[in-house]
């Protein structure tokens, strides 16, 4: 979605509303205001008053607005002493430079009235309000002009969107009907932006904040993660492995990793706090399904949240239920209470935990048998939260990781280790020994993914089910 739903809802109904858009330079205020103008008012009933850059530069920086906002509705209020450029190469449109000159409060308000009447506009975006206050000499007495603007808005039935670079709370925050704050942040050394809905008079806020992207010079708020099942189920279409790489099962993730998982990789899927099971499991299941549909076997030591029933449900969702008994060993430890039984299914291997190194020997027999029976490489998935619960010796768990990494490399197979926020100490070692380290985090309800090894940019994670099965999608966050 481009603009958050509650912001759109706020502007519905009667005109005469005011919105303050706050944020430091570079937080996306201009793109947000232009996108809002496009979404709400179309091309002929809004004007964008720019005090910082002329309209030729706006069209050059954001080419998409040439198709939705006529040039006469982009008002050059820069107060430049130079004549504006009247044409611009490689932009398919005729330029009409509309300028607004003002030096004090009466000339500014008079010109605003004239333009609103001439264009019959429903909304005025002023970017930036700080520059207007400076140019009119009202900086010291700004409360008077700000009160006048809000009064004009309600009396003339015109929506005003004021863009400002101050971030502190001021009197204007109380005068306007809504306040939006744009902020920059970072995660893992990667830049991100958030929009906070601080005030929406008369409208219930759905969420206090939104993660957003400016990919392609367009504002796009990123929806919270919500897994939906396909309306019509179809079999998962695998992506063929190559001589050098196992596909992750997602074309987008393969592209992020420059080809997929190299043969012999030990992958650490580092799952952050508040990431829902449907999110990280669907990342993992992309690879599981891709292996199974290529007749490659899978040994799964699940995380604590994943039961045999859940695994069977996923096999139907991804269309490999007919291969489950033949190609999968789903390991269940017999540490549950006596009244909790296990399903008598061929794909389930029940193991009574004992000495960890002795157990590893038994597990290796399972891996070797699957490899011998199929002649194909084996995918191992390991939920280390369960190992941390069952085996109390951290030294032996660390030793197990080393054995897994070495045997995976020797066999040119693939191991994916899952670590949760509950296994912080183990995660540090997994990060060290892995040759691919992928991080998942929940931010403002959205799920983001980025590579630590190899280093990648930040991506918004989605699940597309339009093909009849889940397919992981990754959108760059710019």
Protein Blocks (a to p, Z undefined) as FASTA:
>chain_A
ZZdfklmmmmgcjehiacddeddehilmmmmmmmmmmmmnommlcccddfkbcfklmmmm
mmmlmmmmcfklpccfkopabdcdfbdehiacdddddddddfbfklmmmmmmmmmmmnop
abdcdddfklmmmmnopmmmmmmmmmmmmmmmmmnopacddddfbfbdcfklmmpmbdcd
dddddeehiacdddddfbcghiacfbfbdcddfehhiacddddddddddfbdcddddddd
dfkbccehiaklmmmnonpacehiacdddddehiafklmmmmmmmmmmmmmmnopacddd
ddfklcfklmmmmmmmnopmmmmmmmpccdddffbcfklccdddfklccdddddfklmmm
mmmmmmmmmmmmnopacdddddfklmmmmmmclklmmmmmmmmmmmmmmnopacdddddf
klmmlmmmmmmmpcbdcddddeehiacdddfbdcdddddddddfknopacddddddZZ
